[in-house]
Amino acid sequence: MQCGVAGFNLIKSFEGFSPVAYHDQGGRWTLGYGQTGESITEGMTCTMEQACDWLQSSVNTVSDALTRMIKVPVNQNQFDSLVSLAYNIGIGNFSSSSALATLNEGDYDAVPAHMQMWDEVDGIADAGLIRRRAAEVALYQTPVEA
């Protein structure tokens, strides 16, 4: 399964675009739409087109990982919301999260509460993450029209 337009746009909206590398709240160099990693360094720049391409590649990587991890059927909105969560917290954190465990137990209704647990930076609740989790939960709970 691949992340759809709703999930991609959700991620894009919360990451925001920066054409110049900056330190994120976790102290990592970040560029474009939330791209991090050893290749991102001080002074780097990018175009919006490059940033969209990088984001699409990253979202595809996260989608592929979640396709392997999720063991129960999910609809497109549920999948997209979980891709946004995993993109933000990292695939490793998502793989050991109670959100994934709860989903794989088939307790679909309990998943949003577990998603919302990921709202802190350095142990302190963050308003931006609270808004992001609320948007992800809203997408998760939005029925998919046939």
N, C-alpha and C positions, 0 to 999 in steps of 0.2 A: 504494500500500500504506500502511496506517496502523499505528502502533505498537499492539500488543496489551496486554492486561492485565499480562502478565509483565514487559514492558519498562517500562510505566508504573509498576508497583509497585517495580521495581528502581530506577528514577530517584528515585522518591519516598523510598525507604528510605535511599539514600545522600545525598540532598540534605538530608533532615531538615527539620522544620518550625520556622520561627522567626516568631512573630507581630510581632516588632520588628526593624526594619532593623539590620544589623550589617555590619562590614567583614569580607569573606571573606579567605582567605589571599592573594589577589591584590590586596587593598586596595580592592575594589569594594563599594559598598553593595549588600546582598543582603537579600531579604525573602521570606517564605513558604517555598516549596520551591525555593530557589536562583534566584529571579528577580533579575536584575540589569538595569542600564540607567540611562539618564539620568533616568528618571522615579522611580527609587528613591533616596530621600534620607534623611538622618539624621532620626530621630524618627518615621518612617513606621511604621504598624501595619497589620495585616490579620487577618481571621478565617481559620480553617482552610478554610472553604468558598470564600472568595475565592482563597486560595492554590491550592486544587485546580483551580479554574476557570482561573487563570493558567497553572498547570502544564500542563493539558490543551491550552490554546491554544498554548503554546510547543512542546509535544511534537508537536502537529499540524503546526506550521510546520517543525520539524525533519524529521518524516516526509515531508512534501511535498518538501522539498529533497533528501532521500536517495532518494526515488522517482525523481527526475530524474537523480541522479548515478550510481546503481547500474545498471550495464548488463548484468548477468548475473542469472539467476534465484536468489533466496534464499528460504529458508523463513521462517516467522514468527519463530522464535527467533533466527535469524541477523539478521533485520531489526531486531527489538527490541533486541538487544545493540548493534547499530551505532547505533541511535537514541540509546541511553543514552550511548555514547561521544561522539557528535556533540553531544548536549545539553551534555555536560560540557566538551568542548574547544572548542566553537563550530563552526558550520557552515563557516566559512572555513578553519579549521585542518583539519577533516575533509576538505574538498574537495581539499586539496593533500597529504593524508596518504598514506603508503605503505600503510596499511591499505586505503584505497579503491582505490589503484592495483593492489595485489596481488589484491584481490577482482575487480576488473574484468578482470584478466588470466585469471581463472578458477582461480586457485590458492587454493581455499577453505581448504585445510589450513594454509597459511602465514599466513592473516589473523590468528589469535590472537597470534602473536609480534609482529606489527606493532601490534596494539591495545595490548599490554602496554608498548610504548615510551612511552606517554603516562602516566607515573607520577611525574612530577616537578613541583615548584613552585620556580621560580627556580633550576633546575638541580640541585635536591636531591630525591632520592627521598622520596616522601611515603607513609607507612603507609596512610593512608586511600585514596589513589589506587591503591596496590598492591592493596588489598582490593577496591576497585571494579572494577579491570581484571580481577581474578581472577573476580569474579562475572559480569562481562560475557562473559568467555571461556567460563565454564561454561554460560551461557545460549546462547551462539553454538554450542557443541558439543552441546547437548541436542537429540536428534532430535525431530521433530514427529510425533506419532501421527496416522495417517490417519483 
